Amino acid sequence: MVDYKHLRDMTFEPLTEYADAARKMATEMESYSTETQRQKVALAAAWSGEDATAADGALGKHATEYQDTSGQYGRVDAIVTNLVEQLKWAKQTLESAIGVAPSVPARINDAGRVRVNRAALGSNPAPAAVQAAESRARQVQGYIDQAVQHATESDEKAKAQLAEVRPEPVTVPRGARPPVGDFNMAQMANADAIIRVGERLGISERGQAIALATAMQESNLKNLANSTMPDSLSVPNEGTGKDHDSVGLFQQRPSQGWGTIKECMDPEYSAGAFYKGLQGVKNWENLDLTVAAQRVQRSAYPDAYAKWEDEAYAVLRSQRVP
């Protein structure tokens, strides 16, 4: 229930930010669905047989789930956006009533009850003046009650509507935090997986920053499939690359012993594999970030990791916010 004091002091930024986040996720899920459908078409053109049929079915299922999830987030956006509009109307009505009260003359207590300010009427007011003030006070009270009732009904309606919105029907990576810079919520969830694995393995913040900067450079913190490897397209992903047989956040190559395609496209497994490689680098904690990353990755662009150092630490700072 929304009471007078709550409505009077209400701010809308948390709700509008929530709606904006839902809208952004709806757009992202829609793009994932479109990309997965594109992969499905590419797979059908490049691969045939029993395994291809299974992969085609899996991709179709993922595309449908992404589309459904987009619809759910869109519904949340619409519900919360409408709630904000209704609450704004209620607050404007309330503020108008509060603004009129001094001219009654009247005072409004913290419970939202309007009382005639008899002292303002003078030491010996005429009965007609008192009656007129009491009539105006009742009108102000009516506006306040209307505003509070409208806010309460709108809030209860929104809660009921949100309760009907199903939880996300696809597996969304755990631990997504508010976006940092240009990274979206899915990318932040991947960053969280990298950090979480590092903490579990006892890797220092420096090591976690190296891992984050590496994934930022290799995949832009996206769990990528590979368009030249049909098997990878059937694994849930956030886009495709085509460099050799590289897949996942760290663009690890199954042919080079990093793991199976599915393992390398598992954010936690791939992060663990990277940390294992990092720990095998002598004196890695005292090396420049880009040097340490290159010792693990052996990239054709050895200096590319350096540009992500500030962003890596910014993400780490965001993860420390409760």
FENQUI-V318972 format. One record per residue. N is the residue number from 1. SS is DSSP state (H for helix, E for strand, - for the rest). PSI is psi in degrees with one decimal (none if undefined). BURIAL is # if it has 16 or more other ideal C-beta (glycine too) atoms within 10 Angstrom, else .. Layout:
# FENQUI-V318972
n = (N & N)
ss = (SS & SS)
psi = (PSI & PSI)
burial = (BURIAL & BURIAL)
This chain:
# FENQUI-V318972
n = (1 & 2 & 3 & 4 & 5 & 6 & 7 & 8 & 9 & 10 & 11 & 12 & 13 & 14 & 15 & 16 & 17 & 18 & 19 & 20 & 21 & 22 & 23 & 24 & 25 & 26 & 27 & 28 & 29 & 30 & 31 & 32 & 33 & 34 & 35 & 36 & 37 & 38 & 39 & 40 & 41 & 42 & 43 & 44 & 45 & 46 & 47 & 48 & 49 & 50 & 51 & 52 & 53 & 54 & 55 & 56 & 57 & 58 & 59 & 60 & 61 & 62 & 63 & 64 & 65 & 66 & 67 & 68 & 69 & 70 & 71 & 72 & 73 & 74 & 75 & 76 & 77 & 78 & 79 & 80 & 81 & 82 & 83 & 84 & 85 & 86 & 87 & 88 & 89 & 90 & 91 & 92 & 93 & 94 & 95 & 96 & 97 & 98 & 99 & 100 & 101 & 102 & 103 & 104 & 105 & 106 & 107 & 108 & 109 & 110 & 111 & 112 & 113 & 114 & 115 & 116 & 117 & 118 & 119 & 120 & 121 & 122 & 123 & 124 & 125 & 126 & 127 & 128 & 129 & 130 & 131 & 132 & 133 & 134 & 135 & 136 & 137 & 138 & 139 & 140 & 141 & 142 & 143 & 144 & 145 & 146 & 147 & 148 & 149 & 150 & 151 & 152 & 153 & 154 & 155 & 156 & 157 & 158 & 159 & 160 & 161 & 162 & 163 & 164 & 165 & 166 & 167 & 168 & 169 & 170 & 171 & 172 & 173 & 174 & 175 & 176 & 177 & 178 & 179 & 180 & 181 & 182 & 183 & 184 & 185 & 186 & 187 & 188 & 189 & 190 & 191 & 192 & 193 & 194 & 195 & 196 & 197 & 198 & 199 & 200 & 201 & 202 & 203 & 204 & 205 & 206 & 207 & 208 & 209 & 210 & 211 & 212 & 213 & 214 & 215 & 216 & 217 & 218 & 219 & 220 & 221 & 222 & 223 & 224 & 225 & 226 & 227 & 228 & 229 & 230 & 231 & 232 & 233 & 234 & 235 & 236 & 237 & 238 & 239 & 240 & 241 & 242 & 243 & 244 & 245 & 246 & 247 & 248 & 249 & 250 & 251 & 252 & 253 & 254 & 255 & 256 & 257 & 258 & 259 & 260 & 261 & 262 & 263 & 264 & 265 & 266 & 267 & 268 & 269 & 270 & 271 & 272 & 273 & 274 & 275 & 276 & 277 & 278 & 279 & 280 & 281 & 282 & 283 & 284 & 285 & 286 & 287 & 288 & 289 & 290 & 291 & 292 & 293 & 294 & 295 & 296 & 297 & 298 & 299 & 300 & 301 & 302 & 303 & 304 & 305 & 306 & 307 & 308 & 309 & 310 & 311 & 312 & 313 & 314 & 315 & 316 & 317 & 318 & 319 & 320 & 321 & 322)
ss = (- & - & - & H & H & H & H & H & - & - & - & - & H & H & H & H & H & H & H & H & H & H & H & H & H & H & H & H & H & H & H & H & H & H & H & H & H & H & H & H & H & H & H & H & H & H & - & - & - & H & H & H & H & H & H & H & H & H & H & H & H & H & H & H & H & H & H & H & H & H & H & H & H & H & H & H & H & H & H & H & H & H & H & H & H & H & H & H & H & H & H & H & H & H & H & H & H & H & H & H & H & - & - & - & - & E & E & E & - & - & - & - & - & E & E & E & - & H & H & H & H & - & - & - & - & - & H & H & H & H & H & H & H & H & H & H & H & H & H & H & H & H & H & H & H & H & H & H & H & H & H & H & H & H & H & H & H & H & H & H & H & H & H & H & - & - & - & - & - & - & - & - & - & - & - & - & - & - & - & - & - & - & - & - & H & H & H & H & H & H & H & H & H & H & H & H & H & H & H & H & - & - & - & - & H & H & H & H & H & H & H & H & H & H & H & H & H & H & H & - & - & - & - & - & E & E & - & - & - & H & H & H & H & - & - & - & - & - & - & E & E & - & - & - & - & E & E & - & - & - & - & E & E & H & H & H & - & - & - & - & H & H & H & H & - & - & H & H & H & H & H & H & H & H & H & H & H & H & H & - & - & - & - & H & H & H & - & - & H & H & H & H & H & H & H & H & H & - & - & - & - & - & - & H & H & H & H & H & H & H & H & H & H & H & H & H & H & H & H & - & - & -)
psi = (138.4 & 121.8 & 178.5 & -50.1 & -40.4 & -46.5 & -40.9 & -40.1 & 5.2 & 138.1 & 154.6 & -4.9 & -45.6 & -40.0 & -42.4 & -36.0 & -38.6 & -45.0 & -40.6 & -41.4 & -40.9 & -40.4 & -40.8 & -42.8 & -36.4 & -42.0 & -42.7 & -44.5 & -36.1 & -41.6 & -36.0 & -41.3 & -44.5 & -43.8 & -38.9 & -38.2 & -38.9 & -41.4 & -38.1 & -43.5 & -42.8 & -38.5 & -44.0 & -31.2 & -21.8 & -9.0 & 144.9 & 168.5 & -178.7 & -44.7 & -38.3 & -38.8 & -42.0 & -42.8 & -39.9 & -42.2 & -40.2 & -42.5 & -41.3 & -40.2 & -44.8 & -43.0 & -42.2 & -41.6 & -42.8 & -43.1 & -42.2 & -42.7 & -38.8 & -42.5 & -38.8 & -45.3 & -38.1 & -38.2 & -43.2 & -44.7 & -47.6 & -41.9 & -48.3 & -37.4 & -42.5 & -39.3 & -43.4 & -43.7 & -42.4 & -40.5 & -35.7 & -41.9 & -44.9 & -42.3 & -38.5 & -40.9 & -43.0 & -45.4 & -34.9 & -42.6 & -42.4 & -39.1 & -30.0 & -27.4 & -44.8 & -28.3 & -6.2 & -51.4 & 144.9 & 161.7 & 152.3 & 122.6 & 178.6 & -13.3 & -2.8 & 17.7 & 133.8 & 129.3 & 135.5 & 133.7 & 88.5 & -30.0 & -33.4 & -14.3 & -8.1 & 172.6 & -26.8 & 71.1 & 149.8 & 144.5 & -37.2 & -37.2 & -39.2 & -44.3 & -39.9 & -40.6 & -41.5 & -36.6 & -44.2 & -36.6 & -39.6 & -36.9 & -45.0 & -42.4 & -38.9 & -41.1 & -41.1 & -47.2 & -38.9 & -44.0 & -46.8 & -42.1 & -43.3 & -42.5 & -42.6 & -46.3 & -39.9 & -41.1 & -44.8 & -37.8 & -43.3 & -41.0 & -41.9 & -40.3 & -42.3 & -32.0 & -23.1 & -13.2 & 121.6 & 149.5 & 158.1 & 122.5 & -1.5 & 159.0 & 110.3 & 131.7 & 140.0 & 157.8 & 16.1 & 131.0 & 169.4 & 138.0 & 146.5 & 130.0 & -130.5 & 2.1 & 136.4 & -176.4 & -36.0 & -41.0 & -39.0 & -33.6 & -38.4 & -38.7 & -40.5 & -38.9 & -41.9 & -44.2 & -43.7 & -42.4 & -41.2 & -44.1 & -40.6 & -33.4 & -1.3 & 23.9 & 136.7 & 167.0 & -35.5 & -44.6 & -38.0 & -38.6 & -39.4 & -43.5 & -44.0 & -46.9 & -36.9 & -47.5 & -33.4 & -42.7 & -43.1 & -39.9 & 3.8 & 36.8 & 32.4 & 139.4 & 96.4 & 137.9 & -174.6 & 121.7 & -16.9 & -1.1 & 92.4 & -36.4 & -32.1 & -24.8 & -19.5 & -4.2 & 135.2 & 131.2 & 175.3 & 30.0 & -178.2 & 150.2 & -172.8 & 24.9 & 111.5 & -126.2 & 29.4 & 138.4 & 164.8 & -173.2 & -37.7 & 7.4 & 47.5 & 146.9 & 114.8 & -35.2 & -15.5 & 13.9 & 12.7 & -21.0 & -177.8 & 169.0 & -47.7 & -40.2 & -44.4 & -17.8 & 9.5 & 113.3 & -41.8 & -41.5 & -47.0 & -36.4 & -42.9 & -39.7 & -39.9 & -46.7 & -37.3 & -42.6 & -39.7 & -42.5 & -19.3 & -4.5 & 121.3 & 129.2 & 32.7 & -31.7 & -19.2 & 1.5 & 156.8 & 147.8 & -47.8 & -31.2 & -45.9 & -43.4 & -42.9 & -34.2 & -30.5 & -46.0 & -31.9 & 53.4 & 158.6 & -9.2 & 75.3 & -22.9 & 1.5 & -22.6 & -25.2 & -35.4 & -12.8 & 2.4 & -46.5 & -42.5 & -37.0 & -44.7 & -31.5 & -40.9 & -42.1 & -41.7 & -37.9 & -31.6 & -17.9 & -7.4 & 125.9 & none)
burial = (. & # & . & # & . & . & # & # & . & # & . & . & . & . & # & . & . & # & # & . & # & # & # & . & # & # & . & # & # & # & . & # & # & . & # & # & # & . & # & # & . & . & # & . & . & . & # & . & . & . & . & # & . & . & # & # & . & # & # & . & . & # & # & . & # & # & # & . & # & # & # & # & # & # & # & # & # & . & # & # & # & . & # & # & . & # & # & . & . & # & # & . & # & # & . & . & # & # & . & # & # & . & . & # & . & # & . & # & . & . & . & # & . & # & . & # & . & . & . & . & # & . & . & . & # & . & . & . & . & . & . & . & # & # & . & # & # & . & . & # & # & . & # & # & # & . & # & # & . & # & # & # & . & # & # & . & . & # & . & . & # & . & . & . & . & . & . & . & . & # & . & . & # & . & . & # & # & . & # & # & . & . & # & # & # & # & # & # & # & # & # & # & # & # & # & # & # & # & . & . & . & . & # & . & . & # & # & # & # & # & # & # & # & # & # & # & # & # & # & # & # & # & # & # & # & # & # & . & # & # & # & # & # & # & # & # & # & # & # & # & # & . & . & . & # & # & # & # & # & # & # & # & # & # & . & . & . & # & # & . & # & . & # & # & # & # & # & # & # & # & # & # & # & # & # & . & # & # & . & . & # & . & . & # & . & . & # & . & # & # & # & # & # & # & # & # & # & . & # & . & . & . & . & # & # & # & . & # & # & . & # & # & # & . & # & # & . & # & # & . & . & .)
